[in-house]
Amino acid sequence: MTNVELSGDNYRVVATNVYGEASAAYLLGFSVAQRGEMQTLALIPLGGNRLLFKTALENLWANFAEAHGSVEGRSLALVNVRFDSDAQNVLFFYTKPTISVRADVVEFYK
């Protein structure tokens, strides 16, 4: 477990606007995106992961690691986190829910 104190100058911004996204596709369904939340009712999954928020965050960290090195052993935190959701629907025949997340990453000094 890592303890950090936010009252001092003990951190630096490592990356800004890091992005992750996840989507799924279904037949015979419908999706509704409201205020960053996604609700989907569908019968036949075609692809993608059902855990869209989790997958989007994992993709964000993978994108960060690709550009800035491994996160292991570092005291990192996401700040200014922004979630967005989108739903593409075709007359209850096809639906594609998408969740995206953007954030800045800070690293705390030891």
Rosetta silent file (secondary structure, phi, psi, omega in degrees, C-alpha in Angstrom):
SEQUENCE: MTNVELSGDNYRVVATNVYGEASAAYLLGFSVAQRGEMQTLALIPLGGNRLLFKTALENLWANFAEAHGSVEGRSLALVNVRFDSDAQNVLFFYTKPTISVRADVVEFYK
SCORE:     score description
SCORE:     0.000 S_00000001
   1 L     0.000  141.458 -179.890    0.000    0.000    0.000 S_00000001
   2 L  -110.895  132.384  173.693    1.231    3.475   -0.826 S_00000001
   3 L  -109.140  132.915  177.757    0.576    6.533    1.334 S_00000001
   4 L  -131.126  153.109  177.561    0.890    9.977   -0.194 S_00000001
   5 L  -118.134  126.542 -174.320    0.352   13.462    1.167 S_00000001
   6 L   -91.410    2.870 -174.627   -1.189   16.029   -1.136 S_00000001
   7 L   -85.249  -14.301 -176.533   -0.324   19.112    0.908 S_00000001
   8 L  -115.407 -178.799  177.494    3.248   19.534   -0.310 S_00000001
   9 L   -89.038   67.587 -174.362    5.223   19.777   -3.502 S_00000001
  10 L  -116.781   23.400  179.377    5.819   16.029   -3.544 S_00000001
  11 E  -148.000  163.981  174.507    4.603   15.058   -7.009 S_00000001
  12 E  -138.855  151.080  176.829    5.100   15.804  -10.679 S_00000001
  13 E   -79.579  120.109 -177.283    2.841   15.456  -13.694 S_00000001
  14 E   -91.561  -38.062 -177.938    4.206   12.571  -15.757 S_00000001
  15 E  -152.202  147.299  176.172    1.659   12.518  -18.597 S_00000001
  16 E  -119.887  150.131  173.633   -1.401   14.455  -19.678 S_00000001
  17 E    58.152   40.835  175.272   -4.429   13.355  -21.653 S_00000001
  18 E   -73.718  141.148 -167.957   -3.695    9.609  -21.488 S_00000001
  19 E  -127.757  142.004  171.806   -6.502    7.720  -23.227 S_00000001
  20 E  -143.276  149.524 -176.670   -8.156    4.305  -23.043 S_00000001
  21 E  -145.599  151.483  175.257  -11.243    2.932  -24.752 S_00000001
  22 E  -148.123  145.310  177.354  -13.339   -0.232  -24.788 S_00000001
  23 E  -146.750  165.390  177.181  -16.358   -1.331  -26.773 S_00000001
  24 E  -140.252  164.677  179.561  -18.534   -4.358  -27.371 S_00000001
  25 E  -134.524  141.477 -177.931  -20.964   -5.356  -30.099 S_00000001
  26 E  -140.840  149.802  169.145  -24.313   -7.127  -29.853 S_00000001
  27 E  -100.429  150.595  178.680  -27.141   -8.308  -32.089 S_00000001
  28 E    55.121   64.358 -179.580  -30.751   -7.824  -31.088 S_00000001
  29 E  -162.301 -176.094 -177.780  -30.218   -5.165  -28.483 S_00000001
  30 E  -152.766  141.668  177.948  -30.151   -1.524  -27.511 S_00000001
  31 E  -125.557  146.497  177.689  -27.717    0.676  -25.551 S_00000001
  32 E  -129.987  127.657  177.596  -28.261    3.980  -23.774 S_00000001
  33 E  -110.080  121.783  178.501  -25.436    6.328  -22.744 S_00000001
  34 E  -141.540  127.701  174.405  -26.245    8.925  -20.081 S_00000001
  35 L    49.458   43.251  177.799  -23.902   11.037  -17.925 S_00000001
  36 L    80.815    1.381  178.207  -20.925    8.735  -18.459 S_00000001
  37 E  -107.682  152.153 -179.271  -22.889    5.574  -17.703 S_00000001
  38 E  -125.407  130.316  174.553  -23.781    2.841  -20.162 S_00000001
  39 E  -122.126  128.212 -178.867  -26.821    0.571  -20.046 S_00000001
  40 E  -131.087  133.816  172.905  -27.124   -2.257  -22.580 S_00000001
  41 E  -124.524  113.808 -175.932  -29.866   -4.805  -23.102 S_00000001
  42 E  -152.110  159.800 -176.703  -28.966   -7.342  -25.780 S_00000001
  43 E  -101.894  -40.424 -171.569  -29.314  -11.006  -26.642 S_00000001
  44 E  -122.257  107.883  176.537  -26.339  -12.043  -28.777 S_00000001
  45 E   -73.576  134.483  178.833  -22.802  -10.826  -27.990 S_00000001
  46 E  -102.233  -30.193 -178.596  -20.623  -10.477  -31.100 S_00000001
  47 E   173.726  168.747 -178.531  -17.367   -9.340  -29.561 S_00000001
  48 E    92.229  175.499 -177.337  -15.647   -7.153  -27.050 S_00000001
  49 L  -103.481  140.246  179.069  -15.574   -7.306  -23.294 S_00000001
  50 L   -74.853  -19.552  179.981  -18.660   -6.803  -21.148 S_00000001
  51 L   -93.386   74.266 -171.507  -16.599   -4.988  -18.490 S_00000001
  52 H   -65.835  -43.188 -179.505  -16.168   -1.784  -20.492 S_00000001
  53 H   -63.074  -46.288  179.577  -15.036    0.531  -17.659 S_00000001
  54 H   -60.630  -46.637 -178.877  -12.440   -1.982  -16.428 S_00000001
  55 H   -65.514  -39.640  178.578  -11.146   -2.631  -19.943 S_00000001
  56 H   -62.739  -42.321  177.522  -10.972    1.092  -20.764 S_00000001
  57 H   -66.521  -40.245  176.286   -8.876    1.742  -17.622 S_00000001
  58 H   -61.653  -40.549  177.635   -6.606   -1.221  -18.411 S_00000001
  59 H   -66.497  -36.722  175.969   -6.114    0.168  -21.931 S_00000001
  60 H   -59.908  -48.891 -179.670   -5.330    3.609  -20.476 S_00000001
  61 H   -65.802  -34.969  176.883   -2.581    2.124  -18.263 S_00000001
  62 H   -65.494  -41.333  177.193   -1.248    0.053  -21.188 S_00000001
  63 H   -64.410  -39.703  177.137   -1.049    3.202  -23.335 S_00000001
  64 H   -62.546  -47.970 -178.018    0.730    5.014  -20.503 S_00000001
  65 H   -62.012  -36.542  178.660    3.228    2.161  -20.035 S_00000001
  66 H   -63.392  -37.966 -176.747    3.953    2.075  -23.770 S_00000001
  67 H   -91.362  -28.223 -170.644    4.842    5.769  -23.816 S_00000001
  68 H  -127.957    9.200  178.377    6.327    6.280  -20.318 S_00000001
  69 L    92.522  170.417 -175.870    7.591    2.923  -19.070 S_00000001
  70 L   -59.850  149.227  177.692    6.285    0.327  -16.668 S_00000001
  71 L   -91.374  -11.327 -178.370    4.013    1.315  -13.803 S_00000001
  72 L   -62.535  132.114  177.015    5.412   -1.382  -11.487 S_00000001
  73 L    77.460    5.093 -179.883    7.146   -0.003   -8.398 S_00000001
  74 L  -109.032  148.818  177.327    6.080    3.581   -9.086 S_00000001
  75 L   -94.922   86.870 -176.176    3.717    5.729   -6.993 S_00000001
  76 E  -111.033  152.103  175.768    1.334    6.833   -9.733 S_00000001
  77 E  -145.696  149.155  173.715   -2.171    8.217   -9.593 S_00000001
  78 E   -89.751  134.429  175.407   -4.787    9.289  -12.114 S_00000001
  79 E  -130.612  161.558 -178.793   -6.066   12.859  -11.766 S_00000001
  80 E    52.264   46.784 -177.025   -8.573   14.876  -13.781 S_00000001
  81 E   -76.011  130.680  179.572  -10.269   11.639  -14.848 S_00000001
  82 E  -127.655  122.273  175.903  -12.950   12.059  -17.514 S_00000001
  83 E  -102.381  145.913  175.047  -15.265    9.259  -18.650 S_00000001
  84 E  -138.742  147.337  179.036  -17.328    9.415  -21.821 S_00000001
  85 E  -131.991  149.432 -179.720  -19.836    6.969  -23.207 S_00000001
  86 E  -144.462  144.705  178.474  -21.333    6.501  -26.646 S_00000001
  87 E  -132.067  125.773  173.338  -23.926    4.113  -28.014 S_00000001
  88 E  -105.119  123.938 -178.812  -24.482    3.226  -31.651 S_00000001
  89 E  -126.811  139.477  175.705  -27.854    1.599  -32.268 S_00000001
  90 E  -124.736   89.989  172.486  -29.412    0.281  -35.478 S_00000001
  91 L    45.899   48.309 -179.938  -33.154   -0.276  -34.967 S_00000001
  92 L    59.862    7.150  178.984  -32.828   -2.790  -32.106 S_00000001
  93 L   -90.963  -40.547 -175.837  -30.905   -5.052  -34.516 S_00000001
  94 E  -140.192  140.052  175.118  -27.327   -4.032  -33.631 S_00000001
  95 E  -140.450  142.990  178.772  -25.802   -2.068  -30.767 S_00000001
  96 E  -134.760   96.847  174.672  -22.245   -1.014  -30.008 S_00000001
  97 E   -80.491  141.204  179.319  -21.620    0.557  -26.580 S_00000001
  98 E  -135.315  134.530  174.984  -18.273    2.359  -26.144 S_00000001
  99 E  -119.161  132.885  174.313  -16.632    3.751  -23.004 S_00000001
 100 E  -126.508  150.568  179.525  -13.597    6.030  -23.143 S_00000001
 101 E  -136.261  136.015  175.345  -11.518    7.441  -20.315 S_00000001
 102 E  -125.518  145.676  179.705   -8.965   10.267  -20.321 S_00000001
 103 E  -160.897  162.554  169.149   -6.766   11.292  -17.416 S_00000001
 104 E  -100.273  150.661 -179.154   -3.540   12.944  -16.370 S_00000001
 105 E  -116.111  128.613  175.674   -0.969   10.845  -14.506 S_00000001
 106 E  -114.495  150.627  176.761    1.034   12.161  -11.552 S_00000001
 107 E  -120.447  130.484 -179.197    3.979   10.489   -9.833 S_00000001
 108 E   -92.323  140.794  177.104    4.676   11.010   -6.142 S_00000001
 109 L   -77.827  153.196  177.790    8.229   11.332   -4.821 S_00000001
 110 L   -90.476    0.000    0.000    9.418    9.008   -2.101 S_00000001
